[in-house]
Amino acid sequence: MITIRDVAQHAQVSVTTVSHVVNQTRFVSDAARLRVQQAIAELRYVPSALARSLKSNRTHTIGMMIPNSSNPYFAEIIRGIEDTCFEAGFNVILCNSDDDPQKQSTYVRLLSEKQVDGLIVMSSGGDMELLDTLRAAKMPQVVVDREIDDLEADLVEVNHEAGGFLATQHLLQLGHQRIACIAGPQGLSSARQRVEGYKRALQEAGVAVDRKLLRSGDFTSAGGHAAMTSLLESASVRPQPTAVFASNDLMAIGAVCAAASHGLRLPQDISVIGFDDIALAAFSNPPLTTVVQPKHQTGALAARLLLERIAKPGRALQREILQPSLVVRQSTGVRESTKDEVSP
């Protein structure tokens, strides 16, 4: 293994000179710098990141924890984080908790042991130990998308309540009143807030909230399929809903599949709207109307806040709430009245 001493000997300079060239810590003459750079290239020398971190007390590494790597929504946020960190000279270590609350606490401790400079957290929820683990980590932290109560950390998220309101208001404007809601896990603040937006839109339109039209599941296509199947096959849900707000796009795609398997056409027989606007939403069948989250912007902003916190640990906490928007595609349409449709 090539060492810094080998480079110094090859370039006929001191070890200190090589160190200054590598770390850009002091002026070195152009002639000496050129010899060092040529020696590094010829010997294929790779500087030790560990050694440099011991000197600077920085690893230039960010830890990131996500709930589920199979969800395209998180992938798009990760891209924003990675792009911003790369430009700033930081690497990202990604940990996937698989929606396992205990696993996420284990990863926080692991990242602390790796001495990352900061941590970006998207919580899986439901773990009483997580708050204590994050507090004990004693490193700069940014929470993304899902709030963690009583944690002193910067926060970046979209206004989930406003997004739920936008989605339901769109369906109401199309003439729907029997609007079901397929919610995410109610242990997550984001899932609860989207339901609150759904309820507020109904109430402002003078439509009573029918709890029989509410279903909850995990943020997966399977969860959306099961919830939609339950709505369509339940004897207590009559008349059937003419529209459904699903709390994320994966659930909406599962709901669309369940509706098709029950012989329903979209949007003629039933309208479905999602939340997130993942890339797949525009290519589902039919293309999915959905609430747009600025995912890359969310990730980039989270990374910038963390880098600022690393540089200035004492600055005031920041809470950044981004606003959602609506993109209308072919999965929603004007309600078509049927002979047997009656008020709930």
Secondary structure as a PSIPRED ss2 file (coil, helix, strand):
# PSIPRED VFORMAT (PSIPRED V4.0)

   1 M C   1.000  0.000  0.000
   2 I C   1.000  0.000  0.000
   3 T C   1.000  0.000  0.000
   4 I H   0.000  1.000  0.000
   5 R H   0.000  1.000  0.000
   6 D H   0.000  1.000  0.000
   7 V H   0.000  1.000  0.000
   8 A H   0.000  1.000  0.000
   9 Q H   0.000  1.000  0.000
  10 H H   0.000  1.000  0.000
  11 A H   0.000  1.000  0.000
  12 Q C   1.000  0.000  0.000
  13 V C   1.000  0.000  0.000
  14 S C   1.000  0.000  0.000
  15 V H   0.000  1.000  0.000
  16 T H   0.000  1.000  0.000
  17 T H   0.000  1.000  0.000
  18 V H   0.000  1.000  0.000
  19 S H   0.000  1.000  0.000
  20 H H   0.000  1.000  0.000
  21 V H   0.000  1.000  0.000
  22 V H   0.000  1.000  0.000
  23 N H   0.000  1.000  0.000
  24 Q C   1.000  0.000  0.000
  25 T C   1.000  0.000  0.000
  26 R C   1.000  0.000  0.000
  27 F C   1.000  0.000  0.000
  28 V C   1.000  0.000  0.000
  29 S C   1.000  0.000  0.000
  30 D H   0.000  1.000  0.000
  31 A H   0.000  1.000  0.000
  32 A H   0.000  1.000  0.000
  33 R H   0.000  1.000  0.000
  34 L H   0.000  1.000  0.000
  35 R H   0.000  1.000  0.000
  36 V H   0.000  1.000  0.000
  37 Q H   0.000  1.000  0.000
  38 Q H   0.000  1.000  0.000
  39 A H   0.000  1.000  0.000
  40 I H   0.000  1.000  0.000
  41 A H   0.000  1.000  0.000
  42 E H   0.000  1.000  0.000
  43 L H   0.000  1.000  0.000
  44 R C   1.000  0.000  0.000
  45 Y C   1.000  0.000  0.000
  46 V C   1.000  0.000  0.000
  47 P C   1.000  0.000  0.000
  48 S C   1.000  0.000  0.000
  49 A H   0.000  1.000  0.000
  50 L H   0.000  1.000  0.000
  51 A H   0.000  1.000  0.000
  52 R H   0.000  1.000  0.000
  53 S H   0.000  1.000  0.000
  54 L H   0.000  1.000  0.000
  55 K H   0.000  1.000  0.000
  56 S H   0.000  1.000  0.000
  57 N C   1.000  0.000  0.000
  58 R C   1.000  0.000  0.000
  59 T C   1.000  0.000  0.000
  60 H C   1.000  0.000  0.000
  61 T E   0.000  0.000  1.000
  62 I E   0.000  0.000  1.000
  63 G E   0.000  0.000  1.000
  64 M E   0.000  0.000  1.000
  65 M E   0.000  0.000  1.000
  66 I E   0.000  0.000  1.000
  67 P C   1.000  0.000  0.000
  68 N C   1.000  0.000  0.000
  69 S C   1.000  0.000  0.000
  70 S C   1.000  0.000  0.000
  71 N C   1.000  0.000  0.000
  72 P H   0.000  1.000  0.000
  73 Y H   0.000  1.000  0.000
  74 F H   0.000  1.000  0.000
  75 A H   0.000  1.000  0.000
  76 E H   0.000  1.000  0.000
  77 I H   0.000  1.000  0.000
  78 I H   0.000  1.000  0.000
  79 R H   0.000  1.000  0.000
  80 G H   0.000  1.000  0.000
  81 I H   0.000  1.000  0.000
  82 E H   0.000  1.000  0.000
  83 D H   0.000  1.000  0.000
  84 T H   0.000  1.000  0.000
  85 C H   0.000  1.000  0.000
  86 F H   0.000  1.000  0.000
  87 E H   0.000  1.000  0.000
  88 A C   1.000  0.000  0.000
  89 G C   1.000  0.000  0.000
  90 F C   1.000  0.000  0.000
  91 N E   0.000  0.000  1.000
  92 V E   0.000  0.000  1.000
  93 I E   0.000  0.000  1.000
  94 L E   0.000  0.000  1.000
  95 C E   0.000  0.000  1.000
  96 N E   0.000  0.000  1.000
  97 S C   1.000  0.000  0.000
  98 D C   1.000  0.000  0.000
  99 D C   1.000  0.000  0.000
 100 D C   1.000  0.000  0.000
 101 P H   0.000  1.000  0.000
 102 Q H   0.000  1.000  0.000
 103 K H   0.000  1.000  0.000
 104 Q H   0.000  1.000  0.000
 105 S H   0.000  1.000  0.000
 106 T H   0.000  1.000  0.000
 107 Y H   0.000  1.000  0.000
 108 V H   0.000  1.000  0.000
 109 R H   0.000  1.000  0.000
 110 L H   0.000  1.000  0.000
 111 L H   0.000  1.000  0.000
 112 S H   0.000  1.000  0.000
 113 E H   0.000  1.000  0.000
 114 K C   1.000  0.000  0.000
 115 Q C   1.000  0.000  0.000
 116 V C   1.000  0.000  0.000
 117 D C   1.000  0.000  0.000
 118 G E   0.000  0.000  1.000
 119 L E   0.000  0.000  1.000
 120 I E   0.000  0.000  1.000
 121 V E   0.000  0.000  1.000
 122 M C   1.000  0.000  0.000
 123 S C   1.000  0.000  0.000
 124 S C   1.000  0.000  0.000
 125 G C   1.000  0.000  0.000
 126 G C   1.000  0.000  0.000
 127 D C   1.000  0.000  0.000
 128 M H   0.000  1.000  0.000
 129 E H   0.000  1.000  0.000
 130 L H   0.000  1.000  0.000
 131 L H   0.000  1.000  0.000
 132 D H   0.000  1.000  0.000
 133 T H   0.000  1.000  0.000
 134 L H   0.000  1.000  0.000
 135 R H   0.000  1.000  0.000
 136 A H   0.000  1.000  0.000
 137 A H   0.000  1.000  0.000
 138 K C   1.000  0.000  0.000
 139 M C   1.000  0.000  0.000
 140 P C   1.000  0.000  0.000
 141 Q E   0.000  0.000  1.000
 142 V E   0.000  0.000  1.000
 143 V E   0.000  0.000  1.000
 144 V E   0.000  0.000  1.000
 145 D C   1.000  0.000  0.000
 146 R C   1.000  0.000  0.000
 147 E C   1.000  0.000  0.000
 148 I C   1.000  0.000  0.000
 149 D C   1.000  0.000  0.000
 150 D C   1.000  0.000  0.000
 151 L C   1.000  0.000  0.000
 152 E C   1.000  0.000  0.000
 153 A C   1.000  0.000  0.000
 154 D E   0.000  0.000  1.000
 155 L E   0.000  0.000  1.000
 156 V E   0.000  0.000  1.000
 157 E E   0.000  0.000  1.000
 158 V E   0.000  0.000  1.000
 159 N C   1.000  0.000  0.000
 160 H H   0.000  1.000  0.000
 161 E H   0.000  1.000  0.000
 162 A H   0.000  1.000  0.000
 163 G H   0.000  1.000  0.000
 164 G H   0.000  1.000  0.000
 165 F H   0.000  1.000  0.000
 166 L H   0.000  1.000  0.000
 167 A H   0.000  1.000  0.000
 168 T H   0.000  1.000  0.000
 169 Q H   0.000  1.000  0.000
 170 H H   0.000  1.000  0.000
 171 L H   0.000  1.000  0.000
 172 L H   0.000  1.000  0.000
 173 Q H   0.000  1.000  0.000
 174 L C   1.000  0.000  0.000
 175 G C   1.000  0.000  0.000
 176 H C   1.000  0.000  0.000
 177 Q C   1.000  0.000  0.000
 178 R C   1.000  0.000  0.000
 179 I E   0.000  0.000  1.000
 180 A E   0.000  0.000  1.000
 181 C E   0.000  0.000  1.000
 182 I E   0.000  0.000  1.000
 183 A E   0.000  0.000  1.000
 184 G C   1.000  0.000  0.000
 185 P C   1.000  0.000  0.000
 186 Q C   1.000  0.000  0.000
 187 G C   1.000  0.000  0.000
 188 L C   1.000  0.000  0.000
 189 S H   0.000  1.000  0.000
 190 S H   0.000  1.000  0.000
 191 A H   0.000  1.000  0.000
 192 R H   0.000  1.000  0.000
 193 Q H   0.000  1.000  0.000
 194 R H   0.000  1.000  0.000
 195 V H   0.000  1.000  0.000
 196 E H   0.000  1.000  0.000
 197 G H   0.000  1.000  0.000
 198 Y H   0.000  1.000  0.000
 199 K H   0.000  1.000  0.000
 200 R H   0.000  1.000  0.000
 201 A H   0.000  1.000  0.000
 202 L H   0.000  1.000  0.000
 203 Q H   0.000  1.000  0.000
 204 E H   0.000  1.000  0.000
 205 A C   1.000  0.000  0.000
 206 G C   1.000  0.000  0.000
 207 V C   1.000  0.000  0.000
 208 A C   1.000  0.000  0.000
 209 V C   1.000  0.000  0.000
 210 D C   1.000  0.000  0.000
 211 R H   0.000  1.000  0.000
 212 K H   0.000  1.000  0.000
 213 L H   0.000  1.000  0.000
 214 L E   0.000  0.000  1.000
 215 R E   0.000  0.000  1.000
 216 S E   0.000  0.000  1.000
 217 G C   1.000  0.000  0.000
 218 D C   1.000  0.000  0.000
 219 F C   1.000  0.000  0.000
 220 T C   1.000  0.000  0.000
 221 S H   0.000  1.000  0.000
 222 A H   0.000  1.000  0.000
 223 G H   0.000  1.000  0.000
 224 G H   0.000  1.000  0.000
 225 H H   0.000  1.000  0.000
 226 A H   0.000  1.000  0.000
 227 A H   0.000  1.000  0.000
 228 M H   0.000  1.000  0.000
 229 T H   0.000  1.000  0.000
 230 S H   0.000  1.000  0.000
 231 L H   0.000  1.000  0.000
 232 L H   0.000  1.000  0.000
 233 E H   0.000  1.000  0.000
 234 S C   1.000  0.000  0.000
 235 A C   1.000  0.000  0.000
 236 S C   1.000  0.000  0.000
 237 V C   1.000  0.000  0.000
 238 R C   1.000  0.000  0.000
 239 P C   1.000  0.000  0.000
 240 Q C   1.000  0.000  0.000
 241 P C   1.000  0.000  0.000
 242 T C   1.000  0.000  0.000
 243 A E   0.000  0.000  1.000
 244 V E   0.000  0.000  1.000
 245 F E   0.000  0.000  1.000
 246 A E   0.000  0.000  1.000
 247 S C   1.000  0.000  0.000
 248 N C   1.000  0.000  0.000
 249 D H   0.000  1.000  0.000
 250 L H   0.000  1.000  0.000
 251 M H   0.000  1.000  0.000
 252 A H   0.000  1.000  0.000
 253 I H   0.000  1.000  0.000
 254 G H   0.000  1.000  0.000
 255 A H   0.000  1.000  0.000
 256 V H   0.000  1.000  0.000
 257 C H   0.000  1.000  0.000
 258 A H   0.000  1.000  0.000
 259 A H   0.000  1.000  0.000
 260 A H   0.000  1.000  0.000
 261 S H   0.000  1.000  0.000
 262 H C   1.000  0.000  0.000
 263 G C   1.000  0.000  0.000
 264 L C   1.000  0.000  0.000
 265 R C   1.000  0.000  0.000
 266 L C   1.000  0.000  0.000
 267 P C   1.000  0.000  0.000
 268 Q C   1.000  0.000  0.000
 269 D C   1.000  0.000  0.000
 270 I C   1.000  0.000  0.000
 271 S E   0.000  0.000  1.000
 272 V E   0.000  0.000  1.000
 273 I E   0.000  0.000  1.000
 274 G E   0.000  0.000  1.000
 275 F E   0.000  0.000  1.000
 276 D E   0.000  0.000  1.000
 277 D C   1.000  0.000  0.000
 278 I C   1.000  0.000  0.000
 279 A H   0.000  1.000  0.000
 280 L H   0.000  1.000  0.000
 281 A H   0.000  1.000  0.000
 282 A H   0.000  1.000  0.000
 283 F H   0.000  1.000  0.000
 284 S C   1.000  0.000  0.000
 285 N C   1.000  0.000  0.000
 286 P C   1.000  0.000  0.000
 287 P C   1.000  0.000  0.000
 288 L C   1.000  0.000  0.000
 289 T E   0.000  0.000  1.000
 290 T E   0.000  0.000  1.000
 291 V E   0.000  0.000  1.000
 292 V E   0.000  0.000  1.000
 293 Q C   1.000  0.000  0.000
 294 P C   1.000  0.000  0.000
 295 K H   0.000  1.000  0.000
 296 H H   0.000  1.000  0.000
 297 Q H   0.000  1.000  0.000
 298 T H   0.000  1.000  0.000
 299 G H   0.000  1.000  0.000
 300 A H   0.000  1.000  0.000
 301 L H   0.000  1.000  0.000
 302 A H   0.000  1.000  0.000
 303 A H   0.000  1.000  0.000
 304 R H   0.000  1.000  0.000
 305 L H   0.000  1.000  0.000
 306 L H   0.000  1.000  0.000
 307 L H   0.000  1.000  0.000
 308 E H   0.000  1.000  0.000
 309 R H   0.000  1.000  0.000
 310 I H   0.000  1.000  0.000
 311 A H   0.000  1.000  0.000
 312 K C   1.000  0.000  0.000
 313 P C   1.000  0.000  0.000
 314 G C   1.000  0.000  0.000
 315 R C   1.000  0.000  0.000
 316 A C   1.000  0.000  0.000
 317 L C   1.000  0.000  0.000
 318 Q C   1.000  0.000  0.000
 319 R E   0.000  0.000  1.000
 320 E E   0.000  0.000  1.000
 321 I E   0.000  0.000  1.000
 322 L E   0.000  0.000  1.000
 323 Q C   1.000  0.000  0.000
 324 P C   1.000  0.000  0.000
 325 S E   0.000  0.000  1.000
 326 L E   0.000  0.000  1.000
 327 V E   0.000  0.000  1.000
 328 V C   1.000  0.000  0.000
 329 R C   1.000  0.000  0.000
 330 Q C   1.000  0.000  0.000
 331 S C   1.000  0.000  0.000
 332 T C   1.000  0.000  0.000
 333 G C   1.000  0.000  0.000
 334 V C   1.000  0.000  0.000
 335 R C   1.000  0.000  0.000
 336 E C   1.000  0.000  0.000
 337 S C   1.000  0.000  0.000
 338 T C   1.000  0.000  0.000
 339 K C   1.000  0.000  0.000
 340 D C   1.000  0.000  0.000
 341 E C   1.000  0.000  0.000
 342 V C   1.000  0.000  0.000
 343 S C   1.000  0.000  0.000
 344 P C   1.000  0.000  0.000
